[in-house]
Amino acid sequence: MDNYLPVVVYAVYKKDYIIEVEFDNGVRKAIDFEPWLSGQVFEPLKDKAYFKRFFIEGGTVAWPNEADIAPETLYEAQSILIEQSAPLVLAVA
């Protein structure tokens, strides 16, 4: 049984409702928060200007209105592809 309790140590806004987070074990993922933006506490986050005011508190992503999402939920969330670079092509001399 894995007893790992994830802690968010870094977070940066990417676009729309996507925040890239890094956990204390080095796992980094881009997460779309839009599916969680329902209910009274999360309603203000639909305003992108307000959404961008997030910060790290208590080991997770939080907002000034005390909205937050459990770090375990973020850790288990599906990572999304933000941008894809061209495949690396190696040339042999």
Secondary structure as a PSIPRED ss2 file (coil, helix, strand):
# PSIPRED VFORMAT (PSIPRED V4.0)

   1 M C   1.000  0.000  0.000
   2 D C   1.000  0.000  0.000
   3 N C   1.000  0.000  0.000
   4 Y C   1.000  0.000  0.000
   5 L C   1.000  0.000  0.000
   6 P C   1.000  0.000  0.000
   7 V C   1.000  0.000  0.000
   8 V E   0.000  0.000  1.000
   9 V E   0.000  0.000  1.000
  10 Y E   0.000  0.000  1.000
  11 A E   0.000  0.000  1.000
  12 V E   0.000  0.000  1.000
  13 Y E   0.000  0.000  1.000
  14 K E   0.000  0.000  1.000
  15 K E   0.000  0.000  1.000
  16 D C   1.000  0.000  0.000
  17 Y C   1.000  0.000  0.000
  18 I E   0.000  0.000  1.000
  19 I E   0.000  0.000  1.000
  20 E E   0.000  0.000  1.000
  21 V E   0.000  0.000  1.000
  22 E E   0.000  0.000  1.000
  23 F E   0.000  0.000  1.000
  24 D C   1.000  0.000  0.000
  25 N C   1.000  0.000  0.000
  26 G C   1.000  0.000  0.000
  27 V C   1.000  0.000  0.000
  28 R E   0.000  0.000  1.000
  29 K E   0.000  0.000  1.000
  30 A E   0.000  0.000  1.000
  31 I E   0.000  0.000  1.000
  32 D E   0.000  0.000  1.000
  33 F C   1.000  0.000  0.000
  34 E H   0.000  1.000  0.000
  35 P H   0.000  1.000  0.000
  36 W H   0.000  1.000  0.000
  37 L C   1.000  0.000  0.000
  38 S C   1.000  0.000  0.000
  39 G C   1.000  0.000  0.000
  40 Q C   1.000  0.000  0.000
  41 V C   1.000  0.000  0.000
  42 F C   1.000  0.000  0.000
  43 E H   0.000  1.000  0.000
  44 P H   0.000  1.000  0.000
  45 L H   0.000  1.000  0.000
  46 K H   0.000  1.000  0.000
  47 D C   1.000  0.000  0.000
  48 K H   0.000  1.000  0.000
  49 A H   0.000  1.000  0.000
  50 Y H   0.000  1.000  0.000
  51 F H   0.000  1.000  0.000
  52 K C   1.000  0.000  0.000
  53 R C   1.000  0.000  0.000
  54 F C   1.000  0.000  0.000
  55 F E   0.000  0.000  1.000
  56 I E   0.000  0.000  1.000
  57 E E   0.000  0.000  1.000
  58 G C   1.000  0.000  0.000
  59 G C   1.000  0.000  0.000
  60 T E   0.000  0.000  1.000
  61 V E   0.000  0.000  1.000
  62 A E   0.000  0.000  1.000
  63 W C   1.000  0.000  0.000
  64 P C   1.000  0.000  0.000
  65 N C   1.000  0.000  0.000
  66 E C   1.000  0.000  0.000
  67 A C   1.000  0.000  0.000
  68 D E   0.000  0.000  1.000
  69 I C   1.000  0.000  0.000
  70 A C   1.000  0.000  0.000
  71 P H   0.000  1.000  0.000
  72 E H   0.000  1.000  0.000
  73 T H   0.000  1.000  0.000
  74 L H   0.000  1.000  0.000
  75 Y H   0.000  1.000  0.000
  76 E H   0.000  1.000  0.000
  77 A C   1.000  0.000  0.000
  78 Q C   1.000  0.000  0.000
  79 S C   1.000  0.000  0.000
  80 I C   1.000  0.000  0.000
  81 L C   1.000  0.000  0.000
  82 I C   1.000  0.000  0.000
  83 E C   1.000  0.000  0.000
  84 Q C   1.000  0.000  0.000
  85 S C   1.000  0.000  0.000
  86 A C   1.000  0.000  0.000
  87 P C   1.000  0.000  0.000
  88 L C   1.000  0.000  0.000
  89 V C   1.000  0.000  0.000
  90 L C   1.000  0.000  0.000
  91 A C   1.000  0.000  0.000
  92 V C   1.000  0.000  0.000
  93 A C   1.000  0.000  0.000
